């Protein structure tokens, strides 16, 4: 037989697999137990995983281990570039005779198809487990992040506190927004899998921050091209740069040989009391269509133009507020399609978030109803950080 079959797992299941496939059709066992390497079991030599990688690159690996160990072996094989494997349990359930199993194994297309079926079955199983946990677990009791993600979360709040102290003279009040506000309400801190930090500002304060950045903080390109190691004369901002994306402001602290730390700001507007919510939604829809139609090479310029078109409806103060027209496109869902009453946001409240003092809306939970369909259910992206692997400026 030209095909080289190696059984991965030399225990009772391995012995059963050897009998099923036929002693003469199996070259040897592979086992992760270092004490077995070089010895015989069930009349076959046992090799180490290192020898499998080194000497048997073209072998068909039949995983003969219990359920838990089998998937650990799959992970081990794939991480080391071994992809030609199958499960003995799969063969046993498909075929009653040795010859049929061997014919199946001899065709590489069959082996690939088997692995695909196994992957889909595993995905379905995992989804069922996730769905079960979503139905029975209380999202408020999910444990906080640990390890590198937790360090990153604390870096985000430390950088935000540092930045706000530097710009204290602006007399603006950025308040926690989006997932961070949700984390404050639901988890008394970061959502366990969250990896960014967002703040909202009323338009006047947002424009004040933008003007300050233009005058005192390097653009990303200026920062990259700096010659003397800094390009800001404001003490504390020497290692910061900023980007205006049109729909939000990102201020970034450069961390040499690390991940740059981003703090993001989003605008909200007071709208004239005579201006209806339906009128704003109609205008917003026109903006969306124009965005899809036009190739937006300069998003910031586009939204400046859009804001000017609707400037007469934006006021300094009124009874209702909503996300800025330049901030609506990136909002996920709106369970409440109506004005946000002023009293939901103001007066702002000072709270503790991850040991630091930040502003939040007057009625945080009610404000979140304008950003999320439900804040008490597990989302589809549970456990998945969105931005953590962030490539900043290379040294």
C-alpha positions in Angstrom: 0.0 0.0 0.0 1.4 3.4 -1.0 -0.5 5.4 1.6 1.3 5.9 4.9 -1.2 5.8 7.8 -0.1 6.9 11.3 -2.5 6.6 14.3 -2.3 9.6 16.6 -3.1 8.2 20.0 -1.9 4.9 21.3 -4.5 4.2 24.0 -7.6 2.0 23.9 -9.1 3.9 21.0 -5.8 3.6 19.1 -5.8 -0.1 19.7 -9.3 -0.3 18.4 -8.4 1.8 15.3 -5.4 -0.5 14.6 -7.7 -3.5 14.6 -10.2 -1.8 12.4 -7.7 -0.6 9.7 -5.5 -3.7 9.9 -2.1 -4.1 11.5 -0.3 -4.3 8.1 -1.9 -1.0 6.9 -0.6 1.2 9.8 3.0 2.3 10.0 3.1 3.3 13.6 1.5 5.3 16.4 2.2 8.9 17.4 1.7 9.9 21.0 2.2 13.1 23.0 3.3 11.1 26.0 7.2 11.5 26.0 7.6 8.3 28.0 6.2 6.2 25.1 8.4 7.6 22.3 10.6 4.8 20.9 8.7 2.0 22.6 6.1 -0.4 21.3 2.4 -0.5 22.0 0.0 -3.1 20.5 2.9 -4.4 18.4 3.6 -1.0 16.7 6.4 1.5 17.3 5.4 4.8 19.0 7.0 8.0 17.7 6.9 11.5 19.1 5.1 14.4 17.5 8.5 16.0 16.6 9.4 12.8 14.6 6.0 12.9 12.9 6.7 16.4 11.7 10.2 15.7 10.7 10.0 12.2 9.1 6.4 11.7 8.0 5.3 14.8 6.3 3.2 13.0 3.7 1.5 10.6 6.1 -2.3 10.4 6.6 -2.8 11.0 10.3 -5.8 9.1 11.7 -6.6 10.7 15.1 -7.5 7.9 17.5 -8.2 9.7 20.8 -11.2 10.7 22.9 -13.3 13.6 22.0 -11.5 16.2 24.1 -8.0 15.1 23.2 -8.9 14.7 19.5 -9.6 18.4 19.1 -6.4 19.3 21.0 -4.5 17.1 18.5 -6.2 18.9 15.6 -5.1 22.2 17.0 -1.6 20.9 17.5 -1.4 19.5 13.9 -2.7 22.6 12.2 -0.4 24.9 14.2 2.5 22.8 12.9 1.4 22.7 9.3 -0.1 19.1 9.3 -3.4 19.2 7.5 -3.9 15.7 6.2 -5.7 14.2 9.1 -9.0 12.4 9.7 -10.9 11.1 12.8 -11.1 7.4 13.5 -14.5 7.9 15.0 -15.7 9.3 11.7 -14.3 6.3 9.8 -15.9 3.8 12.2 -19.3 5.4 11.9 -19.1 5.5 8.1 -17.7 2.1 7.3 -18.2 -1.4 8.6 -15.3 -3.0 6.7 -11.6 -2.2 6.6 -11.3 -2.2 2.8 -14.0 0.4 2.4 -12.3 2.7 4.9 -8.9 2.2 3.1 -10.4 3.0 -0.3 -11.9 6.2 1.2 -8.7 7.2 2.8 -6.7 6.7 -0.4 -8.5 9.6 -2.1 -7.3 13.0 -0.8 -10.6 14.6 -1.9 -12.4 12.3 0.5 -10.2 13.3 3.3 -10.7 17.0 2.6 -14.4 16.5 2.4 -14.3 14.7 5.7 -12.5 17.5 7.4 -15.0 20.0 6.0 -17.9 18.0 7.4 -16.1 17.8 10.8 -15.6 21.6 10.8 -19.2 22.3 10.0 -20.3 19.9 12.7 -18.0 21.5 15.2 -19.2 25.0 14.2 -22.8 23.9 14.6 -22.0 22.4 18.0 -20.3 25.5 19.2 -23.1 27.7 18.1 -25.6 25.5 20.0 -23.4 25.9 23.1 -23.2 29.7 22.6 -27.0 29.8 22.1 -27.5 27.8 25.3 -25.3 30.1 27.3 -27.1 33.2 25.9 -30.4 31.8 27.0 -29.4 30.8 30.5 -26.5 33.1 31.5 -26.9 36.6 32.9 -24.8 39.0 30.9 -24.3 41.2 33.9 -22.3 38.5 35.6 -19.7 37.8 32.9 -16.3 38.1 34.4 -14.1 41.1 33.5 -11.4 40.8 30.9 -8.0 39.4 31.9 -4.5 39.3 30.5 -3.4 41.6 27.7 -6.9 42.8 26.9 -7.4 43.9 30.5 -4.1 45.8 30.4 -5.2 47.4 27.2 -8.5 48.5 28.7 -6.7 50.2 31.6 -4.3 51.8 29.2 -7.4 53.3 27.4 -8.8 54.9 30.6 -5.3 56.1 31.7 -4.7 57.8 28.4 -8.2 59.4 28.4 -7.6 60.8 31.9 -4.2 62.1 30.8 -5.6 63.7 27.7 -8.5 65.4 29.5 -6.1 66.8 32.1 -4.0 68.4 29.3 -7.0 69.9 27.5 -8.8 70.9 30.8 -8.6 74.6 29.7 -11.1 74.0 26.9 -13.8 73.6 29.5 -15.5 70.8 27.5 -17.3 67.7 28.9 -16.8 64.6 26.8 -19.1 61.9 28.2 -18.9 58.1 27.9 -20.7 56.9 24.8 -21.5 53.6 23.0 -20.0 50.4 24.4 -18.3 52.2 27.2 -21.5 53.8 28.5 -23.1 50.3 28.1 -20.2 48.8 30.1 -20.7 51.4 32.9 -24.5 50.6 33.1 -24.3 46.8 32.7 -20.9 45.8 34.0 -19.8 48.7 36.2 -16.8 49.1 33.9 -15.6 47.9 30.5 -17.7 45.3 28.6 -15.4 42.2 29.2 -14.5 42.0 25.5 -14.5 45.7 24.7 -11.2 47.2 23.4 -11.8 50.9 22.6 -13.0 54.0 24.3 -15.6 56.5 22.9 -16.9 59.8 24.1 -19.7 62.1 22.8 -19.8 65.9 22.7 -22.4 68.5 21.9 -21.5 70.2 18.6 -20.1 73.5 20.1 -17.7 71.5 22.3 -16.9 69.1 19.5 -16.0 72.0 17.2 -13.9 73.5 20.1 -12.0 70.3 20.4 -11.5 70.1 16.6 -10.1 73.7 16.5 -7.8 72.9 19.4 -6.5 69.8 17.6 -5.9 71.7 14.4 -3.9 74.4 16.2 -2.0 72.3 18.7 -1.8 68.6 17.8 0.0 67.1 14.8 -1.8 65.4 12.1 -0.8 61.8 11.6 1.3 62.7 8.5 3.0 65.6 10.4 3.8 63.2 13.2 5.3 60.6 10.9 7.5 63.3 9.3 8.6 65.1 12.5 12.3 65.8 12.6 12.9 66.9 16.2 11.0 64.1 17.9 7.9 66.3 18.5 5.6 68.7 16.6 3.4 70.1 19.4 4.4 72.9 21.8 1.7 71.9 24.3 3.3 70.1 27.2 2.1 66.6 27.3 1.0 66.4 23.7 4.4 65.8 22.2 3.6 62.1 21.5 0.0 62.7 20.3 -1.4 63.0 16.8 -5.0 63.4 15.6 -7.2 62.4 12.7 -10.5 63.9 11.6 -12.4 61.3 9.7 -15.4 63.5 8.9 -17.7 61.5 11.1 -15.6 61.5 14.3 -12.3 62.7 15.8 -9.6 60.3 16.9 -6.8 61.5 19.2 -4.0 59.0 19.4 -1.1 58.7 21.9 1.9 57.1 20.2 3.5 54.3 22.1 7.0 53.5 20.8 7.3 49.7 20.2 3.7 49.2 21.3 0.1 49.8 20.2 -0.9 53.4 19.8 -3.8 54.3 22.1 -6.9 55.8 20.5 -9.5 58.0 22.1 -12.5 58.8 19.9 -15.1 61.6 20.0 -18.5 61.8 18.3 -20.8 64.8 17.8 -24.4 65.3 18.9 -26.6 68.3 18.0 -29.4 70.4 19.5 -32.0 70.7 16.8 -34.5 73.6 16.4 -37.8 72.9 18.1 -39.6 73.7 14.8 -37.6 71.1 13.0 -39.3 67.7 12.9 -37.6 64.3 13.5 -39.0 63.1 10.2 -37.4 66.0 8.4 -34.0 65.0 9.9 -34.5 61.4 8.9 -35.4 62.4 5.3 -32.3 64.6 5.1 -30.2 61.7 6.6 -31.5 59.4 3.9 -30.4 61.8 1.2 -27.0 62.0 2.7 -26.7 58.2 2.7 -27.7 58.0 -0.9 -25.2 60.7 -1.8 -22.5 58.9 0.1 -23.1 55.7 -1.8 -23.3 57.5 -5.1 -20.1 59.6 -4.7 -16.7 58.3 -4.2 -15.7 60.0 -1.0 -12.1 60.7 -1.4 -12.4 63.4 1.3 -14.9 62.3 3.8 -14.2 65.3 6.1 -14.9 67.8 3.3 -18.1 65.9 2.4 -19.5 66.1 5.9 -18.6 69.8 6.2 -20.7 70.5 3.2 -23.6 68.3 4.5 -23.5 70.2 7.9 -23.7 73.5 6.1 -26.7 72.4 4.2 -28.5 71.6 7.5 -26.9 74.3 9.6 -30.1 76.4 9.9 -31.7 73.6 11.8 -28.8 73.1 14.3 -29.0 75.4 17.3 -27.1 76.2 20.6 -29.9 74.9 22.8 -33.3 73.3 22.5 -35.6 70.7 24.1 -34.3 67.8 22.0 -31.0 66.4 20.7 -29.9 63.7 18.3 -26.7 62.4 16.8 -25.0 64.7 14.4 -25.7 64.2 10.7 -22.0 63.3 10.4 -22.4 60.7 13.1 -25.5 58.8 12.0 -24.0 56.6 9.4 -21.8 54.7 11.9 -24.6 54.2 14.5 -25.6 50.5 14.6 -29.2 50.4 15.6 -31.8 52.8 16.9 -34.5 51.2 18.9 -36.0 54.6 19.5 -36.4 56.6 16.3 -37.3 59.9 17.9 -35.6 62.9 19.5 -33.5 62.4 22.6 -35.0 64.7 25.2 -32.5 67.2 26.6 -33.1 65.9 30.2 -31.9 62.4 29.2 -28.4 63.9 28.7 -28.3 67.0 30.8 -27.2 67.8 33.4 -24.2 65.4 33.0 -23.3 63.2 35.9 -19.8 62.6 37.2 -19.1 58.9 37.9 -16.3 56.4 38.5 -15.4 54.2 35.5 -12.5 51.7 36.0 -11.2 53.9 38.9 -11.3 57.1 36.9 -13.7 60.0 36.9 -15.7 60.6 33.8 -18.9 62.3 32.7 -22.0 60.3 31.6 -25.5 61.3 30.5 -28.1 62.3 33.2 -30.1 59.1 32.4 -27.5 56.6 31.0 -29.8 53.6 30.6 -32.4 55.7 28.8 -29.8 57.2 26.5 -28.6 53.8 25.5 -32.0 53.0 24.2 -31.2 55.4 21.3 -28.0 53.4 20.5 -28.9 49.7 21.1 -32.0 47.5 20.5 -31.4 45.7 23.8 -28.7 46.2 26.4 -29.5 43.1 28.6 -29.0 40.4 25.9 -25.8 38.9 24.6 -24.8 40.4 21.3 -23.7 38.4 18.2 -20.1 39.5 18.7 -19.9 38.4 22.3 -16.3 37.8 23.3 -14.8 39.3 20.2 -12.7 42.4 20.6 -13.0 44.6 17.5 -9.9 46.8 17.4 -7.4 45.4 19.8 -4.7 44.4 17.2 -4.1 48.0 16.2 -1.1 48.9 14.1 0.1 52.4 15.0 3.1 54.2 13.6 6.2 52.1 13.2 9.3 53.3 14.8 
